[in-house]
């Protein structure tokens, strides 16, 4: 099962027939494994990685670090779910270190992100500190390089 998952994680467009050939399995075994993983919630979905900087500049991403007070008996789950339910939020991750939750946000402008932090995240009862980091450029996403060798006519990197 893990080999199948590793393959479709890196190449979600592979068909069960292609995976079967790669792993010396039958197409039916692969299809049944994938279906079982979907039903068990192991496979959460499929995603295409798009380099939006090449398409449009009408977006801003930020990583917001939140310090929160965990609820007795429930830990960070409740506040993490409240944050995750916000439409602009792309991801919420429990982290160790100086902050507790890492929140990835996508918006149209820097001001939208600033207002989201100031008016919706910071005022939450369990949040006692935030730190906003704006994403300027992505070099690699989910193991996929996003930067080509941009060189000038002399062969120097731009």
N, CA, C and O of each residue as an XYZ file, in Angstrom:
632
protein
N       0.824     -1.188      0.000
C       0.000      0.000      0.000
C       0.872      1.258      0.000
O       0.587      2.199     -0.740
N       1.931      1.290      0.817
C       2.762      2.497      0.912
C       3.412      2.860     -0.412
O       3.539      4.041     -0.735
N       3.822      1.866     -1.177
C       4.438      2.160     -2.479
C       3.436      2.797     -3.432
O       3.779      3.703     -4.192
N       2.212      2.323     -3.388
C       1.156      2.913     -4.222
C       0.940      4.364     -3.805
O       0.861      5.256     -4.649
N       0.846      4.592     -2.500
C       0.619      5.943     -1.999
C       1.770      6.882     -2.363
O       1.547      8.038     -2.721
N       2.980      6.385     -2.269
C       4.142      7.208     -2.629
C       4.083      7.609     -4.100
O       4.389      8.748     -4.452
N       3.693      6.682     -4.945
C       3.610      6.982     -6.379
C       2.529      8.014     -6.687
O       2.777      8.979     -7.411
N       1.332      7.814     -6.139
C       0.260      8.748     -6.482
C       0.418     10.096     -5.777
O      -0.151     11.097     -6.211
N       1.183     10.117     -4.703
C       1.452     11.404     -4.059
C       2.313     12.277     -4.971
O       2.085     13.481     -5.082
N       3.289     11.674     -5.613
C       4.180     12.423     -6.503
C       3.595     12.589     -7.907
O       3.864     13.586     -8.577
N       2.797     11.615     -8.352
C       2.238     11.647     -9.705
C       0.767     11.223     -9.664
O       0.448     10.091    -10.029
N      -0.128     12.102     -9.230
C      -1.536     11.711     -9.061
C      -2.262     11.360    -10.352
O      -3.365     10.815    -10.306
N      -1.676     11.657    -11.489
C      -2.335     11.353    -12.762
C      -2.069      9.915    -13.233
O      -2.629      9.483    -14.241
N      -1.225      9.178    -12.515
C      -0.969      7.789    -12.904
C      -2.258      6.975    -12.825
O      -3.048      7.139    -11.895
N      -2.462      6.112    -13.791
C      -3.637      5.238    -13.783
C      -3.305      3.982    -12.984
O      -2.132      3.659    -12.796
N      -4.328      3.273    -12.514
C      -4.056      2.003    -11.835
C      -3.260      1.035    -12.706
O      -2.444      0.273    -12.187
N      -3.482      1.050    -14.006
C      -2.733      0.165    -14.911
C      -1.244      0.525    -14.901
O      -0.388     -0.359    -14.869
N      -0.942      1.820    -14.928
C       0.461      2.247    -14.904
C       1.122      1.886    -13.576
O       2.260      1.417    -13.549
N       0.411      2.104    -12.492
C       0.958      1.768    -11.168
C       1.174      0.269    -11.056
O       2.197     -0.175    -10.535
N       0.227     -0.506    -11.536
C       0.342     -1.969    -11.492
C       1.586     -2.430    -12.232
O       2.310     -3.299    -11.747
N       1.840     -1.861    -13.390
C       3.027     -2.234    -14.172
C       4.310     -1.860    -13.435
O       5.293     -2.600    -13.486
N       4.305     -0.734    -12.762
C       5.492     -0.270    -12.038
C       5.791     -1.123    -10.809
O       6.950     -1.294    -10.430
N       4.736     -1.657    -10.188
C       4.900     -2.387     -8.927
C       4.698     -3.895     -9.065
O       4.673     -4.614     -8.066
N       4.555     -4.369    -10.288
C       4.349     -5.789    -10.532
C       3.131     -6.310     -9.756
O       3.207     -7.303     -9.032
N       2.018     -5.609     -9.933
C       0.753     -5.974     -9.307
C      -0.301     -6.026    -10.407
O      -0.028     -5.680    -11.557
N      -1.507     -6.461    -10.046
C      -2.586     -6.405    -11.020
C      -3.269     -5.039    -10.919
O      -3.223     -4.377     -9.883
N      -3.888     -4.647    -11.999
C      -4.608     -3.379    -12.012
C      -5.724     -3.389    -10.973
O      -5.985     -2.376    -10.324
N      -6.380     -4.535    -10.818
C      -7.469     -4.654     -9.854
C      -6.956     -4.473     -8.420
O      -7.613     -3.815     -7.613
N      -5.787     -5.050     -8.093
C      -5.208     -4.885     -6.752
C      -4.943     -3.404     -6.454
O      -5.224     -2.916     -5.360
N      -4.404     -2.713     -7.438
C      -4.096     -1.293     -7.263
C      -5.386     -0.499     -7.084
O      -5.493      0.319     -6.170
N      -6.361     -0.738     -7.955
C      -7.630     -0.006     -7.883
C      -8.329     -0.246     -6.546
O      -8.868      0.690     -5.955
N      -8.326     -1.481     -6.067
C      -8.965     -1.807     -4.788
C      -8.239     -1.136     -3.625
O      -8.876     -0.654     -2.689
N      -6.913     -1.105     -3.684
C      -6.130     -0.455     -2.631
C      -6.418      1.043     -2.585
O      -6.600      1.615     -1.511
N      -6.458      1.666     -3.747
C      -6.742      3.102     -3.812
C      -8.142      3.394     -3.286
O      -8.334      4.345     -2.528
N      -9.109      2.592     -3.679
C     -10.486      2.791     -3.223
C     -10.588      2.611     -1.709
O     -11.280      3.380     -1.041
N      -9.911      1.609     -1.167
C      -9.918      1.376      0.281
C      -9.289      2.568      1.017
O      -9.787      2.988      2.062
N      -8.195      3.108      0.468
C      -7.525      4.256      1.087
C      -8.419      5.491      1.072
O      -8.372      6.301      1.998
N      -9.230      5.639      0.031
C     -10.176      6.755     -0.019
C     -11.239      6.594      1.062
O     -11.545      7.539      1.789
N     -11.803      5.384      1.163
C     -12.859      5.124      2.144
C     -12.365      5.276      3.573
O     -13.111      5.727      4.443
N     -11.108      4.902      3.827
C     -10.542      4.980      5.177
C     -10.011      6.376      5.505
O      -9.526      6.612      6.611
N     -10.099      7.290      4.557
C      -9.633      8.651      4.813
C      -8.125      8.826      4.747
O      -7.598      9.844      5.195
N      -7.429      7.846      4.194
C      -5.978      7.951      4.029
C      -5.674      8.891      2.867
O      -4.813      9.764      2.976
N      -6.381      8.710      1.764
C      -6.269      9.627      0.624
C      -7.314     10.708      0.844
O      -8.515     10.434      0.858
N      -6.845     11.940      1.015
C      -7.733     13.063      1.310
C      -8.199     13.789      0.059
O      -9.192     14.515      0.101
N      -7.499     13.604     -1.052
C      -7.863     14.276     -2.285
C      -6.670     14.327     -3.217
O      -5.584     13.848     -2.889
N      -6.885     14.907     -4.370
C      -5.828     15.038     -5.370
C      -5.666     16.518     -5.662
O      -6.634     17.278     -5.648
N      -4.431     16.918     -5.927
C      -4.175     18.339     -6.114
C      -3.162     18.558     -7.228
O      -2.196     17.808     -7.371
N      -3.402     19.590     -8.003
C      -2.460     20.000     -9.030
C      -1.669     21.184     -8.501
O      -2.254     22.132     -7.977
N      -0.352     21.146     -8.628
C       0.493     22.261     -8.205
C       0.609     23.255     -9.342
O       1.015     22.899    -10.449
N       0.253     24.504     -9.071
C       0.294     25.549    -10.082
C       1.205     26.659     -9.587
O       1.086     27.107     -8.447
N       2.102     27.096    -10.436
C       2.971     28.219    -10.120
C       2.210     29.493    -10.487
O       2.324     29.980    -11.612
N       1.444     30.029     -9.557
C       0.577     31.178     -9.811
C       1.364     32.427    -10.163
O       0.824     33.335    -10.797
N       2.625     32.495     -9.768
C       3.445     33.653    -10.133
C       3.629     33.749    -11.639
O       3.861     34.841    -12.158
N       3.533     32.642    -12.347
C       3.669     32.640    -13.801
C       2.352     32.979    -14.501
O       2.332     33.278    -15.695
N       1.268     32.928    -13.754
C      -0.048     33.168    -14.327
C      -0.544     34.569    -13.993
O      -1.047     35.283    -14.860
N      -0.398     34.950    -12.744
C      -0.990     36.198    -12.275
C      -0.251     36.678    -11.034
O       0.311     35.880    -10.285
N      -0.259     37.971    -10.829
C       0.343     38.503     -9.613
C      -0.737     38.976     -8.640
O      -0.451     39.716     -7.699
N      -1.958     38.553     -8.867
C      -3.082     38.984     -8.032
C      -3.308     38.070     -6.837
O      -4.443     37.687     -6.555
N      -2.243     37.721     -6.138
C      -2.402     36.930     -4.931
C      -1.208     37.161     -4.008
O      -0.104     37.487     -4.446
N      -1.465     36.983     -2.742
C      -0.432     37.095     -1.724
C      -0.619     35.921     -0.777
O      -1.742     35.573     -0.411
N       0.485     35.321     -0.392
C       0.447     34.241      0.592
C       1.189     34.686      1.835
O       2.164     35.434      1.764
N       0.713     34.217      2.969
C       1.393     34.521      4.221
C       1.362     33.293      5.123
O       0.441     32.478      5.067
N       2.378     33.186      5.941
C       2.434     32.167      6.977
C       2.306     32.914      8.301
O       3.158     33.730      8.651
N       1.246     32.629      9.020
C       0.975     33.306     10.283
C       1.276     32.328     11.406
O       0.734     31.224     11.451
N       2.136     32.747     12.298
C       2.441     31.933     13.474
C       1.542     32.410     14.606
O       1.495     33.602     14.908
N       0.830     31.478     15.230
C      -0.077     31.812     16.331
C       0.398     31.182     17.624
O       0.746     30.002     17.668
N       0.407     31.982     18.668
C       0.582     31.453     20.025
C      -0.823     31.344     20.595
O      -1.583     32.313     20.595
N      -1.155     30.169     21.074
C      -2.507     29.966     21.590
C      -2.460     29.264     22.938
O      -1.477     28.611     23.289
N      -3.542     29.417     23.678
C      -3.704     28.720     24.948
C      -4.572     27.499     24.686
O      -5.736     27.640     24.313
N      -4.020     26.293     24.876
C      -4.836     25.098     24.619
C      -5.944     24.950     25.656
O      -5.783     25.336     26.814
N      -7.056     24.395     25.229
C      -8.188     24.142     26.118
C      -7.909     22.900     26.967
O      -7.357     21.913     26.481
N      -8.290     22.964     28.207
C      -8.108     21.833     29.101
C      -8.902     20.632     28.587
O     -10.107     20.729     28.354
N      -8.228     19.521     28.416
C      -8.869     18.294     27.969
C      -9.025     18.177     26.463
O      -9.288     17.086     25.959
N      -8.868     19.291     25.723
C      -9.027     19.249     24.275
C      -7.794     19.739     23.534
O      -7.720     19.626     22.310
N      -6.839     20.275     24.252
C      -5.613     20.725     23.616
C      -5.844     21.831     22.609
O      -6.590     22.776     22.867
N      -5.201     21.708     21.460
C      -5.242     22.737     20.421
C      -6.342     22.503     19.398
O      -6.546     23.336     18.515
N      -7.054     21.387     19.498
C      -8.013     20.984     18.470
C      -9.094     22.028     18.209
O      -9.399     22.327     17.055
N      -9.671     22.583     19.265
C     -10.798     23.505     19.096
C     -10.377     24.787     18.379
O     -11.035     25.200     17.424
N      -9.306     25.412     18.820
C      -8.865     26.659     18.184
C      -8.371     26.392     16.768
O      -8.592     27.206     15.871
N      -7.703     25.258     16.559
C      -7.228     24.900     15.214
C      -8.408     24.756     14.259
O      -8.313     25.165     13.101
N      -9.512     24.183     14.720
C     -10.686     24.008     13.862
C     -11.345     25.341     13.555
O     -11.792     25.561     12.429
N     -11.415     26.234     14.533
C     -11.986     27.567     14.305
C     -11.194     28.292     13.217
O     -11.775     28.893     12.313
N      -9.868     28.229     13.311
C      -9.011     28.884     12.321
C      -9.149     28.196     10.961
O      -9.245     28.870      9.935
N      -9.159     26.879     10.945
C      -9.256     26.119      9.691
C     -10.561     26.410      8.951
O     -10.606     26.317      7.724
N     -11.606     26.757      9.669
C     -12.909     27.026      9.047
C     -12.963     28.373      8.323
O     -13.924     28.642      7.603
N     -11.952     29.217      8.501
C     -11.930     30.513      7.813
C     -11.619     30.292      6.334
O     -10.687     29.565      5.992
N     -12.397     30.919      5.469
C     -12.292     30.695      4.020
C     -10.900     30.970      3.455
O     -10.443     30.237      2.577
N     -10.226     31.994      3.929
C      -8.919     32.380      3.390
C      -7.792     31.434      3.803
O      -6.713     31.449      3.211
N      -8.043     30.624      4.806
C      -7.019     29.741      5.362
C      -6.834     28.520      4.464
O      -7.776     27.776      4.195
N      -5.595     28.335      4.009
C      -5.232     27.199      3.155
C      -4.804     25.993      3.981
O      -5.085     24.852      3.614
N      -4.116     26.247      5.108
C      -3.603     25.145      5.934
C      -3.408     25.610      7.367
O      -3.105     26.776      7.618
N      -3.584     24.686      8.305
C      -3.307     24.930      9.722
C      -2.508     23.735     10.217
O      -2.918     22.586     10.046
N      -1.351     24.020     10.838
C      -0.460     22.959     11.287
C      -0.025     23.218     12.719
O       0.390     24.328     13.051
N      -0.116     22.203     13.570
C       0.412     22.293     14.935
C       1.923     22.132     14.852
O       2.416     21.163     14.274
N       2.661     23.079     15.428
C       4.119     23.052     15.346
C       4.726     23.159     16.742
O       4.048     23.533     17.698
N       6.001     22.827     16.845
C       6.718     23.019     18.098
C       7.613     24.237     17.948
O       7.866     24.692     16.832
N       8.086     24.761     19.052
C       8.960     25.922     19.008
C       8.302     27.107     19.685
O       7.549     26.943     20.645
N       8.586     28.303     19.184
C       8.100     29.522     19.805
C       6.620     29.777     19.595
O       6.020     30.557     20.336
N       6.022     29.144     18.610
C       4.597     29.314     18.320
C       3.935     27.950     18.295
O       4.608     26.920     18.263
N       2.601     27.951     18.311
C       1.855     26.692     18.398
C       1.239     26.257     17.077
O       1.299     25.080     16.721
N       0.649     27.198     16.350
C      -0.011     26.880     15.093
C       0.605     27.693     13.966
O       0.891     28.880     14.124
N       0.804     27.043     12.833
C       1.254     27.724     11.627
C       0.069     27.751     10.670
O      -0.467     26.705     10.304
N      -0.335     28.953     10.268
C      -1.520     29.139      9.446
C      -1.091     29.703      8.097
O      -0.444     30.749      8.039
N      -1.445     29.018      7.015
C      -1.142     29.515      5.675
C      -2.395     30.183      5.120
O      -3.481     29.603      5.106
N      -2.212     31.422      4.662
C      -3.340     32.212      4.169
C      -3.051     32.672      2.751
O      -1.916     33.008      2.412
N      -4.090     32.683      1.928
C      -4.001     33.206      0.566
C      -5.052     34.305      0.428
O      -6.215     34.115      0.784
N      -4.625     35.464     -0.096
C      -5.545     36.587     -0.295
C      -5.107     37.374     -1.521
O      -4.105     37.042     -2.154
N      -5.856     38.415     -1.853
C      -5.518     39.232     -3.025
C      -4.493     40.309     -2.716
O      -3.724     40.699     -3.595
N      -4.468     40.799     -1.471
C      -3.549     41.882     -1.130
C      -2.933     41.670      0.254
O      -3.427     40.888      1.067
N      -1.836     42.396      0.492
C      -1.207     42.388      1.808
C      -2.175     42.929      2.855
O      -2.218     42.444      3.986
N      -2.952     43.941      2.465
C      -3.894     44.558      3.388
C      -4.974     43.573      3.835
O      -5.375     43.578      4.999
N      -5.442     42.731      2.918
C      -6.445     41.720      3.290
C      -5.901     40.780      4.350
O      -6.603     40.424      5.296
N      -4.661     40.385      4.189
C      -4.057     39.498      5.181
C      -3.888     40.228      6.504
O      -4.188     39.673      7.560
N      -3.412     41.464      6.459
C      -3.247     42.245      7.682
C      -4.575     42.398      8.422
O      -4.619     42.283      9.647
N      -5.653     42.657      7.685
C      -6.968     42.814      8.305
C      -7.483     41.493      8.876
O      -8.109     41.472      9.935
N      -7.218     40.396      8.170
C      -7.623     39.083      8.678
C      -6.938     38.804     10.012
O      -7.571     38.335     10.958
N      -5.655     39.092     10.081
C      -4.911     38.866     11.330
C      -5.438     39.791     12.425
O      -5.710     39.347     13.540
N      -5.580     41.068     12.108
C      -5.982     42.054     13.114
C      -7.419     41.896     13.591
O      -7.703     42.070     14.777
N      -8.324     41.567     12.679
C      -9.748     41.562     13.028
C     -10.340     40.190     13.301
O     -11.382     40.085     13.948
N      -9.681     39.118     12.809
C     -10.290     37.799     12.976
C      -9.420     36.804     13.739
O      -9.945     35.990     14.500
N      -8.114     36.852     13.554
C      -7.251     35.899     14.263
C      -6.845     36.412     15.643
O      -7.054     35.729     16.646
N      -6.272     37.600     15.697
C      -5.798     38.146     16.975
C      -6.889     38.238     18.043
O      -6.611     37.947     19.206
N      -8.115     38.629     17.696
C      -9.155     38.754     18.726
C      -9.686     37.422     19.282
O     -10.411     37.428     20.277
N      -9.346     36.299     18.672
C      -9.838     35.015     19.195
C      -9.376     34.837     20.638
O      -8.225     35.122     20.971
N     -10.284     34.364     21.491
C     -10.001     34.240     22.923
C      -8.727     33.463     23.237
O      -7.998     33.827     24.159
N      -8.452     32.418     22.497
C      -7.320     31.557     22.820
C      -6.006     32.031     22.206
O      -4.955     31.466     22.511
N      -6.036     33.049     21.350
C      -4.820     33.545     20.687
C      -4.212     34.649     21.542
O      -4.884     35.623     21.879
N      -2.918     34.490     21.896
C      -2.260     35.543     22.668
C      -1.018     36.096     21.973
O      -0.285     36.888     22.566
N      -0.770     35.693     20.725
C       0.338     36.261     19.980
C       0.316     35.808     18.531
O      -0.041     34.669     18.233
N       0.702     36.713     17.626
C       0.782     36.368     16.208
C       2.076     36.910     15.623
O       2.654     37.871     16.132
N       2.515     36.285     14.556
C       3.666     36.767     13.790
C       3.352     36.467     12.330
O       3.102     35.318     11.966
N       3.365     37.501     11.498
C       3.013     37.359     10.093
C       4.266     37.330      9.233
O       5.119     38.212      9.337
N       4.376     36.318      8.388
C       5.480     36.170      7.444
C       4.882     36.110      6.045
O       4.118     35.195      5.737
N       5.222     37.078      5.195
C       4.706     37.065      3.828
C       5.614     36.214      2.952
O       6.839     36.298      3.044
N       5.002     35.391      2.098
C       5.750     34.550      1.165
C       6.123     35.416     -0.034
O       5.252     35.951     -0.720
N       7.423     35.547     -0.278
C       7.891     36.366     -1.393
C       8.097     35.544     -2.651
O       7.795     36.002     -3.753
N       8.605     34.344     -2.496
C       8.845     33.464     -3.642
C       8.940     32.029     -3.137
O       9.515     31.770     -2.080
N       8.381     31.115     -3.887
C       8.480     29.699     -3.545
C       9.484     29.042     -4.486
O       9.420     29.222     -5.702
N      10.401     28.287     -3.918
C      11.425     27.623     -4.706
C      11.112     26.143     -4.926
O      11.531     25.547     -5.919
N      10.375     25.565     -3.991
C      10.008     24.155     -4.096
C       8.722     23.952     -3.304
O       8.604     24.427     -2.175
N       7.765     23.252     -3.891
C       6.487     22.990     -3.237
C       6.177     21.505     -3.373
O       6.164     20.969     -4.481
N       5.930     20.847     -2.258
C       5.607     19.418     -2.254
C       6.609     18.604     -3.068
O       6.233     17.680     -3.789
N       7.880     18.957     -2.945
C       8.932     18.216     -3.632
C       9.150     18.607     -5.080
O      10.015     18.038     -5.746
N       8.378     19.572     -5.588
C       8.477     19.978     -6.986
C       9.185     21.332     -7.075
O       8.726     22.304     -6.476
N      10.303     21.409     -7.818
C      10.993     22.697     -7.969
C      10.115     23.705     -8.711
O       9.484     23.361     -9.711
N      10.073     24.940     -8.228
C       9.285     25.994     -8.843
C      10.152     27.032     -9.525
O       9.626     27.970    -10.125
N      11.462     26.891     -9.451
C      12.360     27.868    -10.044
C      13.222     27.171    -11.077
O      13.914     26.195    -10.788
N      13.160     27.697    -12.281
C      14.029     27.182    -13.329
C      15.355     27.919    -13.232
O      15.451     28.931    -12.537
N      16.353     27.437    -13.901
C      17.647     28.101    -13.908
C      17.547     29.385    -14.717
O      17.795     29.395    -15.923
N      17.181     30.469    -14.039
C      17.083     31.771    -14.697
C      18.485     32.349    -14.825
O      19.040     32.855    -13.850
N      19.054     32.278    -16.013
C      20.402     32.784    -16.247
C      20.357     33.835    -17.344
O      19.534     33.770    -18.257
N      21.260     34.808    -17.238
C      21.347     35.800    -18.299
C      22.237     35.263    -19.414
O      22.689     34.120    -19.358
N      22.488     36.094    -20.430
C      23.261     35.645    -21.596
C      24.688     35.259    -21.250
O      25.333     34.555    -22.027
N      25.199     35.695    -20.110
C      26.575     35.331    -19.694
C      26.580     34.027    -18.896
O      27.644     33.513    -18.552
N      25.382     33.487    -18.599
C      25.306     32.246    -17.835
C      25.241     32.488    -16.328
O      25.351     31.541    -15.549
N      25.064     33.745    -15.906
C      24.961     34.071    -14.488
C      23.508     34.021    -14.057
O      22.608     34.394    -14.811
N      23.288     33.553    -12.825
C      21.935     33.501    -12.300
C      21.381     34.890    -12.066
O      22.078     35.781    -11.582
N      20.130     35.061    -12.413
C      19.467     36.361    -12.188
C      18.989     36.459    -10.774
O      18.408     37.472    -10.387
